Amino acid sequence: MLLALKKFVIRHPSIKRWLGRAITSMPTLDLWLRNRITVSLYTPSALQVDARHLPEEARPIQEALMARLNIDDTP
């Protein structure tokens, strides 16, 4: 079903443009979709290094940075 819908949208550029405009007109949905796509496409960054491998002085800084970026590094 989803594959058929995807093929239909790809074949009709006007529907693709309309869908793009509809999504970008809703900032919350647009941001949520962009975040989901980014998470699914990219591997974790160097910021997500396990805190156990950092020097003792760097742990509070790394934990504060992870909290600020809303990155959950719990296993």
Backbone as a chain_set.jsonl record, in Angstrom:
{"seq": "MLLALKKFVIRHPSIKRWLGRAITSMPTLDLWLRNRITVSLYTPSALQVDARHLPEEARPIQEALMARLNIDDTP", "coords": {"N": [[0.833, -1.19, 0.0], [1.858, 1.298, 0.907], [4.035, 1.478, -0.814], [2.745, 1.604, -3.292], [1.454, 4.068, -3.024], [3.687, 5.712, -2.815], [4.843, 5.365, -5.389], [2.783, 6.47, -6.92], [2.807, 9.17, -6.104], [5.37, 9.872, -6.942], [5.097, 9.706, -9.713], [3.474, 11.853, -10.278], [4.242, 15.019, -10.413], [2.943, 17.391, -9.609], [1.391, 16.666, -7.423], [3.395, 15.917, -5.71], [4.663, 18.402, -5.294], [2.536, 19.795, -4.078], [2.199, 18.27, -1.764], [4.673, 18.709, -0.541], [4.512, 21.488, -0.07], [2.323, 21.491, 1.671], [3.324, 20.114, 3.877], [5.482, 21.776, 4.656], [4.067, 23.97, 5.433], [3.192, 23.423, 7.913], [4.896, 23.863, 10.576], [5.61, 22.303, 12.874], [5.111, 19.626, 12.157], [6.805, 19.513, 9.935], [9.36, 19.908, 11.107], [9.433, 17.675, 12.807], [9.346, 15.549, 10.935], [11.716, 16.073, 9.498], [13.613, 15.646, 11.527], [13.162, 12.907, 12.063], [13.915, 11.778, 9.608], [16.598, 12.528, 9.494], [17.649, 11.155, 11.72], [17.233, 8.541, 10.899], [18.889, 8.328, 8.673], [21.572, 8.934, 9.25], [24.555, 7.963, 10.987], [25.347, 7.772, 14.502], [26.835, 10.672, 15.971], [30.13, 11.959, 16.844], [29.674, 13.142, 19.237], [28.18, 11.437, 20.683], [29.722, 9.721, 22.142], [30.607, 7.188, 24.394], [30.428, 7.966, 27.783], [32.042, 6.687, 29.598], [34.497, 6.325, 28.442], [35.74, 8.703, 28.415], [37.987, 11.216, 29.766], [38.028, 11.928, 33.289], [37.613, 14.673, 33.836], [36.229, 15.549, 31.609], [33.743, 14.388, 31.569], [31.45, 15.713, 32.955], [31.071, 17.87, 31.215], [30.495, 16.626, 28.776], [28.126, 15.269, 29.468], [26.451, 17.44, 30.06], [26.342, 18.636, 27.557], [25.112, 16.615, 26.053], [22.629, 16.556, 27.34], [21.728, 19.127, 26.758], [21.423, 18.969, 24.004], [19.41, 17.177, 23.842], [19.96, 14.417, 23.569], [19.737, 11.094, 24.057], [21.751, 8.927, 25.627], [21.58, 6.522, 26.871], [21.843, 3.004, 27.279]], "CA": [[0.0, 0.0, 0.0], [2.729, 2.464, 0.988], [4.831, 1.497, -2.037], [1.873, 2.083, -4.364], [1.272, 5.501, -2.798], [4.967, 6.342, -3.146], [4.946, 5.375, -6.849], [1.794, 7.417, -7.426], [3.297, 10.526, -5.836], [6.544, 10.096, -7.78], [4.642, 9.888, -11.094], [2.704, 13.099, -10.424], [5.01, 16.091, -9.769], [2.089, 18.403, -8.979], [1.011, 16.142, -6.112], [4.609, 15.988, -4.898], [4.832, 19.812, -4.886], [1.466, 20.126, -3.148], [2.507, 17.601, -0.501], [5.791, 19.437, 0.045], [4.005, 22.766, 0.464], [1.445, 21.211, 2.81], [4.159, 19.75, 5.029], [6.251, 22.936, 5.122], [3.169, 24.966, 6.029], [2.983, 23.002, 9.299], [6.274, 23.803, 11.083], [5.831, 21.223, 13.833], [5.199, 18.397, 11.376], [8.006, 19.615, 9.115], [10.519, 19.685, 11.969], [9.396, 16.294, 13.263], [9.731, 14.693, 9.812], [13.136, 16.28, 9.22], [14.37, 14.966, 12.578], [13.037, 11.462, 11.851], [14.724, 11.42, 8.442], [18.002, 12.682, 9.866], [17.998, 10.063, 12.631], [17.262, 7.27, 10.179], [19.901, 8.312, 7.616], [22.94, 9.16, 9.69], [25.062, 7.243, 12.143], [25.561, 8.678, 15.637], [28.0, 11.543, 15.852], [31.176, 11.812, 17.849], [29.148, 13.633, 20.51], [27.529, 10.343, 21.384], [30.751, 8.833, 22.674], [30.279, 6.695, 25.718], [31.085, 8.779, 28.808], [33.028, 5.895, 30.341], [35.793, 6.381, 27.763], [36.255, 10.07, 28.492], [38.681, 11.543, 31.014], [37.139, 12.331, 34.388], [37.298, 16.103, 33.742], [35.37, 15.811, 30.455], [32.418, 13.768, 31.727], [30.351, 16.659, 33.191], [30.861, 18.679, 30.019], [29.828, 15.783, 27.794], [26.761, 15.024, 29.935], [25.697, 18.679, 29.892], [26.127, 18.809, 26.121], [24.104, 15.64, 25.638], [21.344, 17.006, 27.869], [21.351, 20.338, 26.019], [21.016, 18.562, 22.655], [18.349, 16.16, 23.994], [20.443, 13.139, 23.049], [19.689, 10.069, 25.1], [22.838, 7.975, 25.39], [21.417, 5.348, 27.731], [21.778, 1.773, 26.457]], "C": [[0.878, 1.255, 0.0], [3.582, 2.599, -0.264], [3.999, 2.011, -3.214], [1.64, 3.584, -4.242], [2.539, 6.268, -3.169], [5.141, 6.441, -4.66], [3.983, 6.385, -7.466], [2.279, 8.85, -7.264], [4.493, 10.848, -6.722], [6.127, 10.379, -9.223], [3.927, 11.216, -11.334], [3.421, 14.235, -9.692], [4.14, 17.145, -9.081], [1.651, 17.951, -7.585], [2.218, 16.214, -5.168], [4.851, 17.415, -4.41], [3.78, 20.206, -3.855], [1.749, 19.518, -1.774], [3.657, 18.305, 0.214], [5.361, 20.752, 0.648], [3.136, 22.548, 1.69], [2.27, 20.898, 4.058], [4.912, 20.963, 5.547], [5.356, 24.024, 5.708], [2.834, 24.624, 7.486], [4.357, 22.813, 9.938], [6.547, 22.642, 12.038], [5.988, 19.893, 13.108], [6.474, 18.379, 10.542], [9.258, 19.31, 9.942], [10.585, 18.239, 12.44], [9.839, 15.346, 12.156], [11.216, 14.838, 9.485], [14.014, 15.576, 10.266], [14.327, 13.454, 12.401], [13.9, 11.003, 10.682], [16.201, 11.486, 8.794], [18.456, 11.534, 10.757], [18.112, 8.759, 11.863], [18.38, 7.193, 9.151], [21.337, 8.333, 8.115], [23.297, 8.324, 10.909], [25.281, 8.232, 13.286], [26.865, 9.467, 15.485], [29.015, 11.259, 16.947], [30.723, 12.33, 19.211], [28.539, 12.514, 21.34], [28.524, 9.298, 21.867], [30.344, 8.419, 24.082], [31.087, 7.455, 26.766], [32.143, 7.999, 29.589], [34.416, 5.969, 29.72], [36.398, 7.777, 27.773], [37.054, 10.264, 29.773], [37.687, 12.07, 32.052], [36.708, 13.794, 34.275], [36.291, 16.392, 32.631], [33.956, 15.266, 30.623], [31.307, 14.771, 32.005], [30.041, 17.523, 31.96], [30.097, 17.883, 28.974], [28.38, 15.521, 28.199], [25.891, 16.267, 29.78], [25.39, 18.922, 28.421], [25.06, 17.856, 25.612], [22.715, 16.053, 26.121], [20.835, 18.215, 27.093], [20.828, 19.995, 24.627], [19.896, 17.536, 22.66], [18.738, 14.838, 23.362], [20.475, 12.161, 24.206], [20.755, 9.036, 24.787], [22.755, 6.771, 26.305], [21.288, 4.102, 26.849], [20.384, 1.198, 26.401]], "O": [[0.672, 2.164, -0.804], [3.828, 3.712, -0.728], [4.501, 2.773, -4.041], [1.631, 4.295, -5.247], [2.471, 7.343, -3.766], [5.545, 7.488, -5.165], [4.331, 7.074, -8.425], [2.17, 9.652, -8.191], [4.621, 11.974, -7.202], [6.745, 11.21, -9.888], [3.794, 11.65, -12.478], [3.237, 14.404, -8.487], [4.553, 17.727, -8.078], [1.552, 18.769, -6.671], [2.079, 16.53, -3.986], [5.204, 17.622, -3.249], [4.094, 20.874, -2.871], [1.563, 20.171, -0.748], [3.622, 18.477, 1.432], [5.786, 21.106, 1.748], [3.197, 23.324, 2.644], [1.954, 21.359, 5.155], [4.981, 21.168, 6.759], [5.843, 24.909, 6.411], [2.261, 25.444, 8.204], [4.93, 21.726, 9.857], [7.631, 22.061, 11.998], [6.898, 19.122, 13.411], [7.146, 17.352, 10.451], [10.114, 18.537, 9.513], [11.66, 17.641, 12.472], [10.626, 14.433, 12.407], [11.896, 13.845, 9.224], [15.037, 14.982, 9.924], [15.346, 12.784, 12.57], [14.543, 9.956, 10.757], [16.969, 10.596, 8.43], [19.546, 10.997, 10.561], [18.997, 7.951, 12.145], [18.79, 6.091, 8.784], [22.227, 7.797, 7.455], [22.448, 8.022, 11.748], [25.39, 9.432, 13.037], [27.853, 8.975, 14.939], [28.794, 10.442, 17.842], [31.324, 11.994, 20.231], [28.402, 12.636, 22.557], [28.187, 8.12, 21.983], [29.805, 9.215, 24.851], [32.306, 7.572, 26.641], [33.044, 8.597, 30.176], [35.41, 5.705, 30.397], [37.462, 7.998, 27.194], [36.828, 9.561, 30.758], [36.631, 12.596, 31.702], [35.563, 14.124, 34.584], [35.569, 17.386, 32.705], [33.058, 15.656, 29.876], [30.274, 14.697, 31.34], [28.886, 17.861, 31.704], [29.162, 18.394, 28.357], [27.492, 15.551, 27.346], [24.722, 16.162, 29.409], [24.294, 19.367, 28.079], [24.198, 18.247, 24.825], [21.735, 15.913, 25.388], [19.642, 18.312, 26.805], [19.909, 20.642, 24.126], [19.474, 17.074, 21.6], [17.922, 14.207, 22.689], [21.157, 12.38, 25.207], [20.663, 8.341, 23.775], [23.748, 6.07, 26.5], [20.68, 4.161, 25.78], [20.165, 0.173, 25.755]]}, "num_chains": 1, "name": "protein.A"}
